[in-house]
């Protein structure tokens, strides 16, 4: 009851003239976006400054409250769950080896390098195993046991080597969380992230063994994804001040560990980082253009949800979304 009262008082608190002006100028910017040909896949945008939604738009009949598949943006949520598990003592830390936890699904004659893969390697996409994304994704999810299939892939690099973006890596984390947590990953997410006001996961695909697909096929609304972004912008604290994700885990997640060979962006534990609009931006990115941007220097959190019409990087659409964020950043800075 007290928590709800505090939230209501915040919502009813007078908005400063500066905040009103920012909201108006950002709203005008978002109004102009819907008519751009290159932005036709865009469904919704939500912009929050210092915890307040200053502007939001739905295009072509879409709204920020509708549930949508956030695709690989869910990898950042998986990272948060791992950080919470470490904080609770269920996992030792990023340097913990995964083989003892997943020993039941190791190949009969395993490559000795499987013993070297760590929790951190999975989070930063540096496991060394062949990628189960892109061209290999279909045959992976068509297999009878996704965990076993992923662990049986050949090594194309050493653990800790180059970044090999693979949804199998985050799915192995989901399997690990299920084992050490004694509950499904969805149940853990709802329990551990429950204190975050507005956060909710809807439908979520599972593998043949019932393990929720770590890092893909997760349904959330733009507003719910914003609530998760606000959690990280606030150093892992919920709106009522409760520390949900350990603060040091937020910092570790954003630490540069490798680089995407496709975009050159920095990558940490489930988060990309790059300069946009002259500011350092941490972001979650899902297929088609499902984006969660956090700009700590401006207390800015932005969500952009798009149609799952195609790979956003190849056709330049992702760069258009980055450009829109740069415009939002410029507008916020100038008011």
C-alpha positions as CSV (number, residue, x, y, z in Angstrom):
1,X,0.0,0.0,0.0
2,X,2.8,2.4,0.9
3,X,4.7,1.6,-2.2
4,X,1.6,2.3,-4.4
5,X,1.0,5.6,-2.5
6,X,4.6,6.7,-3.1
7,X,4.3,5.9,-6.8
8,X,1.0,7.8,-7.0
9,X,2.5,10.9,-5.4
10,X,5.4,10.8,-7.8
11,X,3.0,10.7,-10.7
12,X,1.0,13.5,-9.3
13,X,4.0,15.7,-8.5
14,X,4.2,18.9,-10.5
15,X,6.4,18.6,-13.6
16,X,9.0,21.4,-14.0
17,X,8.8,23.8,-16.9
18,X,12.0,22.3,-18.3
19,X,10.6,18.8,-18.1
20,X,7.4,20.0,-19.9
21,X,9.4,21.7,-22.6
22,X,11.5,18.5,-23.1
23,X,8.4,16.4,-23.3
24,X,6.9,18.7,-25.9
25,X,10.0,18.9,-28.1
26,X,10.6,15.1,-27.9
27,X,6.9,14.5,-28.7
28,X,7.2,16.7,-31.8
29,X,10.3,14.7,-32.8
30,X,8.4,11.4,-32.4
31,X,5.5,12.7,-34.3
32,X,7.7,13.3,-37.3
33,X,9.2,9.8,-37.2
34,X,6.0,7.9,-38.3
35,X,6.1,9.4,-41.8
36,X,9.7,8.5,-42.6
37,X,10.0,5.6,-45.1
38,X,13.0,4.1,-43.4
39,X,11.1,3.9,-40.1
40,X,8.1,1.9,-41.3
41,X,9.0,-1.1,-39.2
42,X,8.9,1.0,-36.0
43,X,5.9,0.2,-33.8
44,X,6.5,2.1,-30.5
45,X,8.9,4.5,-28.9
46,X,9.0,5.3,-25.2
47,X,11.4,8.0,-23.8
48,X,12.0,8.5,-20.1
49,X,14.1,11.1,-18.4
50,X,15.1,10.7,-14.7
51,X,12.4,8.1,-14.2
52,X,9.6,10.0,-15.9
53,X,8.1,9.1,-19.3
54,X,8.4,12.4,-21.2
55,X,7.1,11.1,-24.5
56,X,5.8,7.9,-26.1
57,X,4.3,7.0,-29.4
58,X,2.6,4.0,-31.1
59,X,2.6,3.9,-34.9
60,X,0.2,2.2,-37.3
61,X,-2.1,1.1,-34.5
62,X,0.5,-0.2,-32.0
63,X,0.8,0.9,-28.4
64,X,3.5,0.8,-25.7
65,X,1.4,-1.5,-23.6
66,X,1.0,-4.3,-26.1
67,X,3.0,-7.5,-25.7
68,X,5.7,-8.2,-28.3
69,X,8.6,-10.5,-28.9
70,X,11.7,-8.7,-27.8
71,X,14.0,-11.3,-29.3
72,X,17.6,-11.1,-28.3
73,X,17.0,-8.0,-26.1
74,X,16.1,-10.7,-23.6
75,X,19.8,-11.6,-23.3
76,X,20.2,-8.5,-21.1
77,X,17.5,-9.9,-18.8
78,X,19.3,-13.3,-18.7
79,X,22.4,-11.4,-17.6
80,X,20.5,-9.8,-14.8
81,X,19.2,-13.1,-13.5
82,X,22.7,-14.5,-13.5
83,X,23.9,-11.5,-11.5
84,X,21.1,-12.0,-9.0
85,X,21.9,-15.7,-8.7
86,X,25.5,-14.8,-7.9
87,X,24.4,-12.3,-5.3
88,X,22.3,-15.0,-3.7
89,X,25.2,-17.5,-3.6
90,X,23.6,-19.9,-6.0
91,X,26.5,-19.3,-8.4
92,X,30.1,-18.6,-7.4
93,X,30.7,-15.9,-10.0
94,X,31.7,-15.3,-13.6
95,X,34.8,-17.5,-13.3
96,X,32.8,-20.5,-12.3
97,X,33.2,-23.5,-14.7
98,X,30.0,-24.7,-16.3
99,X,30.9,-28.3,-17.0
100,X,30.2,-29.6,-13.5
101,X,26.8,-28.0,-13.5
102,X,25.9,-29.4,-17.0
103,X,27.7,-32.7,-16.7
104,X,24.6,-34.7,-17.5
105,X,24.4,-33.2,-20.9
106,X,28.1,-33.3,-21.8
107,X,29.1,-35.4,-24.9
108,X,30.2,-39.0,-24.3
109,X,33.8,-38.1,-25.3
110,X,33.9,-34.4,-24.5
111,X,36.5,-32.0,-25.9
112,X,38.7,-31.1,-22.9
113,X,38.1,-27.4,-23.6
114,X,34.5,-27.8,-22.3
115,X,36.1,-27.9,-18.9
116,X,37.4,-24.4,-19.4
117,X,34.2,-22.6,-20.3
118,X,33.0,-20.2,-17.6
119,X,29.8,-18.5,-16.7
120,X,31.4,-15.2,-17.9
121,X,32.4,-16.8,-21.2
122,X,28.7,-17.6,-21.9
123,X,27.6,-14.1,-20.9
124,X,30.2,-12.3,-23.1
125,X,29.8,-14.8,-26.1
126,X,33.3,-16.1,-25.7
127,X,32.6,-19.8,-25.2
128,X,34.6,-20.8,-28.3
129,X,31.9,-23.2,-29.4
130,X,30.4,-22.9,-32.9
131,X,27.6,-20.3,-33.1
132,X,24.0,-21.4,-32.8
133,X,22.6,-18.2,-34.2
134,X,22.2,-17.1,-37.8
135,X,22.4,-19.9,-40.3
136,X,22.8,-22.5,-37.5
137,X,19.8,-21.4,-35.4
138,X,17.2,-23.6,-37.2
139,X,19.0,-26.9,-36.9
140,X,19.8,-26.1,-33.3
141,X,16.1,-25.5,-32.3
142,X,15.1,-28.5,-34.4
143,X,17.2,-30.8,-32.2
144,X,15.8,-33.0,-29.5
145,X,17.9,-31.6,-26.7
146,X,19.1,-28.0,-27.2
147,X,21.5,-28.0,-24.2
148,X,23.2,-31.3,-25.3
149,X,23.3,-30.2,-29.0
150,X,25.0,-26.9,-28.0
151,X,27.6,-28.6,-25.9
152,X,28.4,-31.1,-28.7
153,X,29.4,-28.4,-31.2
154,X,33.0,-28.1,-32.4
155,X,35.2,-25.4,-31.0
156,X,36.0,-22.7,-33.5
157,X,38.0,-20.7,-31.0
158,X,39.4,-21.1,-27.5
159,X,37.2,-20.2,-24.5
160,X,37.8,-16.6,-23.8
161,X,38.7,-15.9,-27.4
162,X,36.8,-13.8,-30.0
163,X,33.2,-13.0,-29.6
164,X,31.0,-15.6,-31.2
165,X,27.4,-14.4,-30.9
166,X,25.2,-17.4,-30.1
167,X,21.8,-17.7,-28.5
168,X,22.9,-21.2,-27.4
169,X,25.3,-19.5,-24.9
170,X,22.5,-17.7,-23.1
171,X,20.3,-20.8,-23.3
172,X,23.0,-22.7,-21.5
173,X,22.7,-20.0,-18.8
174,X,19.0,-20.7,-18.6
175,X,19.7,-24.4,-18.1
176,X,22.2,-23.5,-15.4
177,X,19.8,-21.2,-13.6
178,X,17.1,-23.9,-13.7
179,X,19.5,-26.3,-12.0
180,X,20.9,-24.1,-9.3
181,X,17.7,-22.2,-8.6
182,X,15.5,-25.3,-8.4
183,X,12.7,-23.6,-10.4
184,X,12.1,-22.6,-14.1
185,X,13.9,-19.6,-15.4
186,X,10.5,-17.9,-15.8
187,X,9.6,-18.6,-12.2
188,X,12.9,-17.2,-11.0
189,X,12.5,-14.1,-13.2
190,X,9.1,-13.4,-11.8
191,X,10.3,-13.9,-8.2
192,X,13.5,-12.0,-8.4
193,X,12.4,-9.2,-10.7
194,X,8.9,-9.0,-9.1
195,X,9.8,-5.9,-7.0
196,X,10.4,-3.9,-10.2
197,X,7.2,-1.9,-10.8
198,X,5.8,-2.5,-14.3
199,X,8.1,-5.4,-15.1
200,X,6.3,-8.4,-16.6
201,X,7.3,-11.3,-18.9
202,X,4.4,-12.8,-20.9
203,X,4.8,-15.8,-23.1
204,X,8.2,-17.4,-23.4
205,X,9.3,-20.4,-25.6
206,X,10.7,-23.5,-24.0
207,X,12.9,-26.3,-25.3
208,X,11.9,-30.0,-25.5
209,X,13.1,-30.5,-21.9
210,X,11.0,-27.5,-20.7
211,X,13.8,-25.1,-20.2
212,X,12.9,-21.5,-21.1
213,X,14.8,-20.3,-24.1
214,X,17.5,-18.1,-22.7
215,X,18.0,-15.1,-24.9
216,X,15.1,-15.2,-27.4
217,X,11.4,-15.6,-27.9
218,X,10.4,-13.6,-24.8
219,X,7.2,-11.5,-24.9
220,X,7.2,-8.1,-23.1
221,X,5.7,-4.7,-23.6
222,X,7.7,-1.6,-24.4
223,X,6.7,-0.2,-21.0
224,X,7.8,-3.4,-19.3
225,X,11.2,-3.3,-21.0
226,X,11.5,0.4,-20.0
227,X,10.9,-0.7,-16.3
228,X,13.8,-3.1,-16.7
229,X,16.0,-0.4,-18.3
230,X,15.2,1.9,-15.4
231,X,16.3,-0.8,-13.0
232,X,19.8,-0.8,-14.6
233,X,19.9,3.0,-15.0
234,X,19.4,3.2,-11.2
235,X,22.3,0.8,-10.4
236,X,20.1,-2.2,-9.9
237,X,17.6,-0.5,-7.5
238,X,13.8,-0.7,-7.9
239,X,11.7,2.4,-7.6
240,X,11.1,1.8,-3.9
241,X,14.9,1.7,-3.3
242,X,15.2,-2.1,-3.0
243,X,18.5,-3.5,-4.5
244,X,17.2,-6.0,-7.0
245,X,20.3,-6.6,-9.1
246,X,23.7,-6.1,-7.3
247,X,25.1,-2.7,-8.1
248,X,28.5,-4.2,-8.9
249,X,26.9,-6.6,-11.4
250,X,25.4,-3.7,-13.3
251,X,28.9,-2.2,-13.6
252,X,30.4,-5.6,-14.6
253,X,27.7,-6.1,-17.2
254,X,28.6,-2.8,-18.9
255,X,32.4,-3.4,-18.7
256,X,34.0,-3.8,-22.1
257,X,35.1,-7.5,-22.6
258,X,35.0,-8.1,-26.4
259,X,33.8,-6.5,-29.6
260,X,31.2,-7.6,-32.1
261,X,32.8,-8.7,-35.3
262,X,29.7,-7.4,-37.2
263,X,29.3,-3.9,-35.8
264,X,32.5,-3.3,-33.9
265,X,30.4,-2.4,-30.8
266,X,31.8,-3.2,-27.4
267,X,30.1,-6.1,-25.6
268,X,30.0,-6.9,-21.9
269,X,27.7,-9.4,-20.1
270,X,24.6,-9.3,-22.3
271,X,24.9,-5.6,-23.2
272,X,26.3,-3.6,-26.1
273,X,28.0,-0.2,-25.7
274,X,28.8,2.5,-28.3
275,X,28.9,6.3,-28.7
276,X,25.6,7.7,-30.0
277,X,24.9,11.4,-30.2
278,X,28.1,12.2,-28.4
279,X,27.2,10.1,-25.3
280,X,28.1,6.6,-24.1
281,X,25.1,4.4,-24.6
282,X,24.5,0.9,-23.2
283,X,21.9,-1.1,-25.1
284,X,20.1,-4.3,-25.5
285,X,19.4,-5.3,-29.1
286,X,16.9,-7.8,-30.6
287,X,16.3,-9.1,-34.1
288,X,14.3,-6.7,-36.2
289,X,15.1,-3.7,-34.1
290,X,14.0,-4.4,-30.5
291,X,16.0,-1.8,-28.6
292,X,16.6,-0.8,-25.0
293,X,18.9,2.2,-24.7
294,X,20.4,3.6,-21.5
295,X,22.3,6.9,-21.5
296,X,23.6,7.3,-17.9
297,X,25.0,10.8,-18.4
298,X,21.6,12.2,-19.3
299,X,19.5,9.9,-17.0
300,X,17.8,8.8,-20.2
301,X,16.1,5.5,-21.0
302,X,14.6,4.8,-24.4
303,X,12.8,1.8,-25.8
304,X,12.1,1.2,-29.5
305,X,10.0,-1.8,-30.6
306,X,9.8,-2.8,-34.2
307,X,8.3,-5.4,-36.5
308,X,10.2,-8.7,-36.7
309,X,10.5,-8.1,-40.5
310,X,14.1,-8.8,-41.0
311,X,17.7,-8.5,-39.7
312,X,17.9,-4.8,-38.8
313,X,21.7,-4.6,-39.2
314,X,21.9,-5.7,-42.9
315,X,19.3,-3.2,-44.3
316,X,20.5,-0.2,-42.3
317,X,17.4,0.0,-40.1
318,X,19.4,-0.5,-36.9
319,X,21.5,2.5,-37.8
320,X,18.3,4.5,-38.4
321,X,17.2,3.6,-34.8
322,X,20.6,4.7,-33.5
323,X,20.1,7.9,-35.5
324,X,16.7,8.5,-33.9
325,X,18.3,8.0,-30.5
326,X,20.9,10.6,-31.4
327,X,18.1,13.0,-32.3
328,X,16.4,12.3,-29.0
329,X,19.7,12.9,-27.2
330,X,20.3,16.2,-29.0
331,X,16.7,17.3,-28.2
332,X,17.1,16.5,-24.5
333,X,20.5,18.3,-24.3
334,X,19.2,21.4,-26.0
335,X,16.2,22.0,-23.7
